[in-house]
Amino acid sequence: MARKYDLVICGYYGFDNLGDELICLALIEMALEAGLKKDRICVLSSDPRKTKSRFGVASVNRWNILEVLNALRQSRSFLLGGGGLFQDSTSLRSCLYYWGVVLLAQVAGVVPWAFGQSVGPLNSKAARMLARDALRRCRVRFVRDEASKKLLASLGLDSKIAPDPVFYLKFDKLDKEVFKKTLVFNVRPTRDDKGMSKLLVQNVELFAKMHEYDLRAICMSEEDLLELKRLESFVKFDDVVVPKDLKDAILAFEGAVAAVGMRLHFCILALMNQIPVIAVPYDPKVRSFALRWNIPLWEGEGDLDRKITGIRKAKPEEIASARKTLQEAFFLALRTTLGDEKFCSASLN
């Protein structure tokens, strides 16, 4: 029986987290470049109406098991899209949800695969068991950092590495004529007891005053904005931006002389815009990314001024190479999953 979809994509979509929304956009664009049609793609989302409007693909409610099962029964493959889906740093719920959907996919006769994953931390035995069982069922496994590859190897699973899917997106160039006098930064809530976000905003304010820079906060989600409001009694900001899409995100970095941030995709956007960036590694995936790209780390100690001076910007050819590697990896994964050459007819040159 012919199936309606070639691909059902599942991730942390529909929650207005910009990083995850950009991952979804990138996965859809790579699928289209590989030869799939928009009407052959479906996304599981917390807000299917918004997802359908934003990306122009079918979407169903990720919390409605009947809708999810119906979409899976009509699809040839099920993609665990990029992001830190299997981790228990906050609770076991994320591992349970994605494990459950993978099982549901197999019940529906769909081939599961994983792409753009960061796996871990997996602190509990239950989390390790759920992650291993879900990912072992995937025909193809691509992770986005060496730490995830090592963790999967410790669970007896092989995997390949490809860059974060967001590297596939093409950016409009920032206006080079704009006078750069703004320090951009990002904070997010954490469960640590070090008060890292408070310490970060105090240090970026001090740095901005020393160099007479404006200070702009870029919030990648509503929870970032709430964290920022919690800190307003300690630091006053010149500008606060909550970008909703790629265009907004690019404009948010306009005039930036440097960037300091906690969110992974804040750091990636700065890197791709060729803005010197310092990463604050609240999570292993941020540390892995920074080490891969030789980005300085700030962990609450030391002088930001010394860190920012002399930061190496990413070269355009490095970004282009990451995009090409990502494209080739996705095409290979899709071809292996679907077993059908016609869906990977686009040139890799």
C-alpha positions in Angstrom: 0.0 0.0 0.0 1.4 3.4 -1.0 2.0 5.7 2.0 1.2 9.4 2.1 4.5 10.6 3.6 8.1 9.8 3.0 9.1 11.4 6.3 7.7 12.1 9.7 10.0 14.3 11.8 10.0 14.4 15.5 11.9 16.7 17.9 11.3 19.5 20.3 9.1 21.5 17.9 6.3 23.9 18.4 7.6 25.2 21.8 8.9 28.5 20.4 12.5 27.6 21.1 14.3 29.2 18.2 17.2 26.7 18.1 14.9 23.8 17.7 12.7 25.6 15.2 15.9 26.3 13.1 16.8 22.6 13.3 13.4 21.7 12.0 13.7 24.2 9.1 17.1 22.9 8.2 15.9 19.2 8.2 13.0 20.2 5.9 15.3 22.1 3.6 17.7 19.2 3.4 14.9 16.8 2.7 13.6 19.0 -0.1 17.1 19.3 -1.6 17.3 15.5 -1.5 14.3 15.3 -3.7 11.3 14.9 -1.3 8.2 17.0 -1.8 6.7 19.3 0.8 3.4 17.4 0.8 5.4 14.2 1.6 6.7 15.6 4.9 5.0 15.7 8.3 6.2 17.2 11.6 5.1 16.2 15.1 4.6 19.5 17.0 3.3 20.9 20.2 1.6 23.6 18.1 0.8 21.9 14.7 -1.1 24.9 13.3 1.9 27.2 13.8 4.3 24.6 12.5 2.3 24.1 9.3 2.1 27.8 8.8 5.8 28.4 9.4 7.2 25.5 7.3 4.5 24.7 4.8 4.4 21.0 5.6 1.8 18.8 7.3 1.9 18.7 11.1 0.1 16.8 13.8 -0.2 17.2 17.6 2.7 15.4 19.2 0.6 14.8 22.4 -2.3 13.2 20.6 -1.3 9.5 20.3 -4.0 8.7 17.7 -2.9 11.6 15.5 0.7 10.5 15.8 -0.1 6.9 15.1 -2.2 7.8 12.1 0.7 9.9 10.7 3.2 7.2 11.3 1.0 4.6 9.6 1.0 6.8 6.5 4.8 7.3 6.4 7.8 5.4 5.1 10.3 6.7 7.7 10.4 8.3 11.1 13.2 10.8 11.9 14.3 11.6 15.4 15.4 15.2 14.4 18.3 17.0 15.9 18.7 18.3 19.4 19.3 16.9 22.9 16.3 14.6 22.9 17.8 11.9 25.1 18.9 13.5 28.3 17.8 13.4 31.9 19.4 16.6 33.2 15.9 17.9 34.1 13.8 14.7 34.3 13.3 11.4 32.7 10.2 12.6 30.7 12.1 13.5 27.5 13.7 10.0 27.3 10.4 8.4 27.9 8.6 10.4 25.3 11.0 9.8 22.4 11.5 6.2 23.4 7.7 5.8 23.2 7.3 7.4 19.8 10.1 5.2 18.4 8.2 2.1 19.6 5.0 3.5 18.2 6.8 4.0 14.8 7.8 0.4 14.7 4.3 -0.7 15.6 3.2 1.3 12.6 5.7 -0.4 10.4 7.9 2.7 9.9 11.7 2.8 9.6 13.2 5.0 12.4 16.4 6.9 12.0 18.3 9.6 14.0 20.1 12.7 12.7 21.7 15.7 14.4 21.5 14.2 17.9 23.3 15.2 21.1 23.0 12.3 23.5 23.3 12.9 27.2 23.8 13.5 30.0 22.2 10.2 30.9 22.6 10.1 34.7 20.2 7.4 35.6 20.2 3.7 34.6 16.6 4.1 33.3 17.7 7.0 31.0 20.5 5.0 29.6 18.2 2.0 29.0 15.6 4.1 27.2 18.1 5.9 25.1 19.9 2.7 24.1 16.7 0.9 23.3 15.3 3.7 21.2 18.5 4.4 19.3 19.3 0.8 18.6 16.1 0.6 16.7 17.2 3.4 14.3 18.6 2.2 11.0 21.0 5.2 10.8 22.4 7.2 13.7 24.1 10.6 13.2 25.2 12.6 16.2 26.6 16.2 16.2 29.6 15.8 18.6 32.3 13.4 19.7 31.0 13.2 23.3 27.7 11.8 22.0 29.5 9.3 19.7 31.5 8.1 22.7 28.4 7.8 24.9 26.6 5.7 22.3 29.7 3.5 21.9 29.6 2.9 25.7 26.0 1.7 25.1 27.2 -0.7 22.3 25.9 1.5 19.5 27.8 2.8 16.5 27.2 6.2 15.1 28.6 8.8 12.7 29.2 12.5 13.3 27.8 15.4 11.2 27.6 19.1 12.1 24.5 20.6 13.7 21.7 20.8 11.1 21.5 24.6 11.5 24.8 24.8 9.6 22.8 23.9 6.5 20.8 27.2 6.5 22.0 30.0 4.2 22.3 33.4 5.9 21.8 36.8 4.3 25.0 38.8 5.0 24.9 41.4 7.8 25.4 45.0 6.7 29.2 45.5 6.8 28.7 49.3 6.8 26.9 49.2 10.2 29.2 50.5 12.9 29.9 47.7 15.3 29.5 48.9 18.9 27.2 46.3 20.4 28.0 43.4 22.7 25.3 40.7 22.3 24.7 38.0 25.0 22.4 35.2 25.9 21.4 33.6 29.2 19.2 30.7 30.0 17.9 29.2 33.2 19.9 26.4 34.7 19.5 24.1 37.7 23.0 24.6 39.0 23.7 26.4 42.3 26.5 28.6 40.9 24.2 31.5 39.8 25.9 31.3 36.3 23.4 33.5 34.5 23.6 36.3 37.1 27.4 36.1 37.1 27.4 36.2 33.3 25.2 39.3 33.0 27.3 41.1 35.6 30.4 40.4 33.7 29.1 41.4 30.2 27.7 44.7 31.7 31.2 45.4 33.1 32.9 44.6 29.8 30.4 46.7 27.8 30.9 49.7 30.1 34.7 49.4 29.9 34.6 49.6 26.1 31.5 51.9 25.8 29.5 49.2 24.0 25.8 49.0 23.9 24.4 45.8 25.5 21.8 43.6 23.7 20.3 40.5 25.1 19.2 37.9 22.6 16.6 35.5 24.0 16.2 32.2 22.1 13.0 31.3 24.0 10.5 32.7 26.4 12.3 31.0 29.3 15.4 33.0 28.4 13.3 36.1 28.6 11.9 35.1 32.0 15.4 34.5 33.2 16.5 37.9 32.0 13.6 39.6 33.8 14.6 37.8 37.0 18.0 39.4 36.6 16.9 43.0 35.9 17.4 44.0 39.5 21.1 43.3 39.1 21.7 44.6 35.5 20.1 47.0 33.2 20.1 46.3 29.4 20.1 48.6 26.4 18.1 46.3 24.2 16.3 42.9 24.5 15.4 40.9 21.4 13.3 37.7 21.1 13.8 36.5 17.5 11.0 34.3 16.1 12.6 33.1 12.9 15.9 33.0 11.0 15.5 36.5 9.6 14.9 37.9 13.1 17.9 36.0 14.4 20.2 37.5 11.7 19.0 41.0 12.4 19.5 40.4 16.2 23.2 40.2 15.6 23.4 43.4 13.5 26.2 45.7 14.7 27.6 43.1 17.1 31.3 43.4 17.9 31.3 40.2 20.0 28.9 37.6 21.5 28.9 35.8 24.8 26.2 33.1 25.3 24.9 30.0 26.9 22.6 28.5 24.3 24.2 26.3 21.7 22.3 27.9 18.8 23.1 31.4 19.9 26.8 30.4 19.6 26.2 28.8 16.2 24.4 31.9 14.9 27.2 34.1 16.0 29.8 31.8 14.5 27.9 31.7 11.2 27.6 35.5 11.2 31.4 35.6 11.7 31.1 37.4 15.0 33.7 36.6 17.7 31.9 34.4 20.3 32.6 33.1 23.8 30.6 30.0 24.9 29.3 29.5 28.5 29.2 25.6 28.7 26.1 25.0 30.9 25.7 21.7 29.0 28.1 19.1 27.5 26.8 19.8 24.0 28.0 23.5 24.3 31.4 22.4 25.5 31.8 19.9 22.7 30.7 22.5 20.1 33.2 25.1 21.5 36.1 22.6 21.5 35.3 21.6 17.9 35.4 25.2 16.6 38.2 26.5 18.9 35.7 28.8 20.7 36.9 30.1 24.1 34.9 28.9 27.1 34.0 31.1 30.1 32.9 29.2 33.2 32.4 32.0 35.7 36.1 32.8 36.3 38.6 35.0 34.6 38.4 38.2 32.7 36.0 38.5 29.7 38.2 41.2 28.2 41.1 38.9 28.0 39.0 36.1 26.5 37.5 38.3 23.8 40.7 39.9 22.7 42.1 38.0 19.7 39.2 35.5 19.2 39.5 33.8 15.9 36.5 34.3 13.6 35.2 31.3 11.6 36.3 31.5 8.0 33.6 31.4 5.3 35.2 28.3 3.8 35.0 26.5 7.1 31.2 27.2 7.3 30.9 26.1 3.7 32.8 22.9 4.4 30.5 22.2 7.4 27.4 22.7 5.3 28.7 20.4 2.6 29.6 17.7 5.1 26.1 18.0 6.6 24.4 17.8 3.3 26.3 14.7 2.3 25.6 13.0 5.6 21.9 13.7 5.4 21.6 12.5 1.9 23.5 9.3 2.8 21.2 8.8 5.9 18.0 9.3 3.9 19.1 7.1 1.1 20.1 4.3 3.5 16.8 4.7 5.4 14.5 4.8 2.3 16.6 2.5 0.2 15.6 4.6 -2.8 18.1 6.4 -5.0 15.5 8.7 -6.6 15.1 10.7 -3.4 18.8 11.7 -3.4 19.1 12.9 -6.9 20.4 16.4 -6.0 24.0 17.1 -6.8 26.5 17.1 -3.9 29.0 19.2 -5.8 
